[in-house]
């Protein structure tokens, strides 16, 4: 979806969040927050632990009061929504433990229809259709009759997303939906949510610490850090401006905009590595990570078969793997063990030029 065609469903202006204590003034967590959550977009809220992300989510949900400023849902102040009306507009997937281990997957997803059913909780044909649609969108039809207790973490997360979809709210909010999942499931969940946002024109807000996956999937970032105003915008713009480094306090880490990765700060190294570009890149990566350097006059040629160690242009040694290069660089500052002559490694014939 073209961002210019999106509609803001949820807005905050000069918002202060926190909570009331028994005595004294409210405990302020963050203030001056301004944002728009738009339909058809996947927005990621990122920030360190303790900065107020959960407090913000609870304020949007109406569980905590607005201290100052305003939050509007479809142009109406959030505090004027009754809980049943809010549940039709806002679906939330939190990290709380799920009860009902003996429920089936379909039963749990059907609970998403609670705001729409009568006081007896009786499902209509339309309600069942919404459940079926949610199951289809999340590709979990094969789990329909399974018990919740039988599910893996990744499967359970998809079921919870399906329940939120069945609720048929315009806004979905998910608190760390990829926590405790393996790499494949983390990517799968995030790309699934992006697809749902685009196809169903839902506004989806995800709280996450998974920066690199968020960069691959999010339309918007909200960056929340201590002592700084909330920064919002396209992820790519926030990378180019350097604002993304707000997430990395201190001097040890930085976001390498060229590589799209968080890296350790280290002196700039221009390693004399030639040849195969992929192998050259990953050899340099390993050298920086391990704090290793080449002796003066040494170059490395990366070939399809391995690596050639050259001194003053002459091949002195061959290596099959990056680990062997690291071992050799770490032996001493000259790159070779004391009293060892610079004979070419026996694997040189396999490596070739």
N, C-alpha and C positions, 0 to 999 in steps of 0.2 A: 504494500500500500504506500502511495505517495504520502509523506508526512504532512504535506499541506492539505490533504483531504481528511485528516484525522480530526475528531471532535474531542475536546477535553471533557471527560466525565467527572473528574475529581480535581479540585483546585485547593491550594492553600496559599494564604497571603499573610505575611508577617506573623507566622504561627509560632507560638511558644508552647513547648510540651514539657510535661513533668508529672508529678503526682502530689496529692495532698498528704500531709502528715497530721498526726493528731493535734500537735500544738505548733503554733508559729506559721510562718509563710510557707506556701507550696514549695516543694523541691523542684527547682528548675533544672531540666536536663539539656535542652537546646532551645534556641530562639531564632527569630528572624527567618524562618523557613518559608520558602516560596517554591511551589511546584505545580505542574499540570500533568495529570495521568490521562493519556489519550486512548481512544478505542483503536483496535487494530495494531497496537504496539506492545512489544515486550520491553518492560523497563526493569532494570536491575538496580537495587539499592545496595551499595557497598560501603563498608566502613569497619573500623576495628571494633572488637568487643567492648561493650560498655559505653559506646558513644551515643546510644539512644535509639537505635533502629527498632528494637522491640517496643519501646515507649511510643514511637511514632506510629507503628502498626496498631497498637492498642488504642491510640487516640483516634485514628481513622475508623476503627471498628466501633467506637463509642464506649469502650471499656474504661477509658480515662478521659477526663474532661479537658477541653481546650483551655489553656491558661490565659493566653492572649491571642489576638488575631482571629482567623477564621479558617474553617475547612468547609467547603461546599461540595455536595454531591448532587450533580445535575442542577446546579444553581441554588440548591436549598441547603441551609446550614445543617451540618451533620447532627448537631444536638437536637434538632427538631424532628428527626426521624424516630418513629417507634421501632422497637427491636424487630418486630415481625416484618415491617416495611423495609427496614435496612437489610434484612436477610434475603429479600428478593432482589436487591441491587448489588450486594457485596457477598462473595463467597470466599472463605478463608481456609487455608490448609496450614495448620500450625505444626510444631514439632512435638506436641503433647502425645503421650502414649495412647494408643487406640484400645478402647475396651471392646467387648463383644467378640472375643476370639472365636466363638462358636457360630457367629453369623456367617452366612455365605457372602461371597463377593457381591452378588446381585442385591442381597438384603442391605449391605452397607451402602452401596451406591444409591439405593432407593431412599435412604435417609436424607439424601440431598433434596428430595422433593418435599420435605416436611413443611417449609414455609408456604407451600402451595396447596397442601391437602386440607381437608376439613378437620374439625376438632377430633374426629375419630381416627384420623390418619389414613383414611381409605384412599387408595390409589385409583385414579381415573385412567382411562385409555390414553389420554394425553400425557399423564405422569409416566406411565410405562414406556411410552414412545420416547420421552426424554431420557429415561434410564437406558433404553436400548441404543439411543444415539450416542450417549456418553461412553458406553462400552465399545461401540464401533469406532469412535474417534480416538480412543486410547489403545485400540487393538488388543483388548483383553477378553475377547469372547471365549477363548479357551479356558478362562478362569471363572466363568460365570457361576458355576456351582461349587467352586472350591471354598473351603473354610478359610477365614482370615488367618487362623493359627498356622495354616500350611504354607503361607506365602513367604517368599524371600523379601528382603528389604526393597529391592527394585520393583517387584510386583506390587507390594503394598503401596508404594508411592504412586504408582500408576492408578491404583484403585482409588486412592484419596483424591487424585486429580479428577478422576471420573466422577466421583461424588460431587466435587465442586462444579463440574460442568453440568451435571444433572440438575443442580440448583438453579441453573439458567439465569445467573446474575450477569450483569454487564461487566463487572469488575471481579477479577480473581487475584487474591493476594496469597502468596506462598512464602512461608518462612523456612529458608534453607532446605528446599526440596531435594537437593542432591547430597546432603550431609550423609555420611556413612555408606555411600554407594561407591561401587567400583567405577573405574574410568569409563568403561563402555556405557554403563547405566547413567552416569552423570551427563554424558553427551546426549544420550537418547532422550532423557527426560527434558533437557533444555531445548533440544530441537523439536520435540513434541509440543512443548508449550509455545514456542514461536509459531509453529504451524497452526495451533488452535487460535492464537491471537489474530493471525492473518485471515484464516478461513471463516472464523466466527465473529470477527470484528470485536473481540473482547479486549478490554484494557487489562493487561496482566502485569502485576508488580511482584518481583521476586527479591527476597532478601538473600544475599549470597556472599560468600568469601571467595568464590571460584572465579577469579579475575579473568584468566585466560579463556575459559569456556564462555563467560559472559561477553567477552569481546567478540566471540564468534557468533553470538545469537541475539544480543540485545539491540533494540532500536534506540533506547535512551539509557543513560546512566544518571543516577543520583548519587553523588559522593558526599558522605557524611563523616566529618572528622572533628575532633575536639578543637574548639577555639577558632574554627573556620566556618564561613557561611556555607550552606548547602549548595554544591555546584551541580548543575543539571545541564544536559546537552547530549549531542551525539557522542558515542564512545570515541569515534575517530577524532573529533574535534578536541576532546578532553585529553587524548593522547598527544596530539600535535602541540597543544598549548602547554603541556607539562603538568596540567592539573592532576593527572592520574597519580603523580608522585605524592599527593596528599595522603594516599592510602599507605605510604611506606615511610613512616616517621623514622628519624635517625639517619645516620650516614652509611649504614652497612649495605642497604638495598636500594636499588633504583629500577625504574621501568625502562628497559631498552626499547625505544620506539621503533627502531629499525628492525629488531628481531621480534617484537611483540611479546616479550617475556620479562619477568622479574629476574634481576641478576644481582650478584654481589658486586659491590664497588671494588674496582681494582685498577691499578695504573694501566693506562692505555697501552696495548701491545700490538705491534705490527709484525706478526710472526711471518718469517720468510718461508711460507709454505706454498708450493706450486702444484700444478697438476689437477687431479680430480677435485672439482669444487665442493662436492658434498663431503668427501673425506677430509678435505682441507678445513672446512668449516667446523666439523666435529672434533678434529684434532685440536684446533685452536680453542674450542669450547672446553675440552678436557684439560688443556694446559692452563687456561685461566682459572678454572675451578680448583685446580690443585696447586696454584701459585708457582708454576714452573716456567722456566725460560730456556731459550737456546743459548749455548755459548756463542761468542762472537765468531763470525765466519761460517756458521753452520746454516744450511738450508735443508728443507725436507721436500722431497718430491712425492706427492700422493699419486699412486697408480691404481689401476683396477685391482691388482693383486695385493697391494700393501703399501709400504712406505720406504723410501730410500733416504738414508742419512748422508748428506754431502758436506765435506769440509773443503773450502776453497774450490768448489765445483767438482771435486772428485768423490765418487761414491765410496764411502768407508764402511757402511753397514746397512743391512736390510731388516725390515720388521714386517711381520704379517698383520699385526693388530695394533690399535692405538695404545692398549695397555702396555705393550712392549716398549713403545716410544716413551711413555711416561716413566717406566722403570729405568730406562737408560738415562733420561734427563735428570732423574733424581739421584743418580749414583754419586756424582760430585759436580762441582761447578764447571768442569771441563766436559761433562757428559759421558765420561768413561771411568771405569773403576781404576784405582791406582794400580800401577804395575801391569796393566792389561794393554797389550798392543792393539792398535786400531784395525785389526783384521776385519774383513767383511764378514758379516753374519752368515752362517751356513745356509740360511734360507734365501740368500740373495739370488741364487739361480732360479728359485721359484718365482721371485718377484719380478725380475726383469726390469727393463727400462720402459 
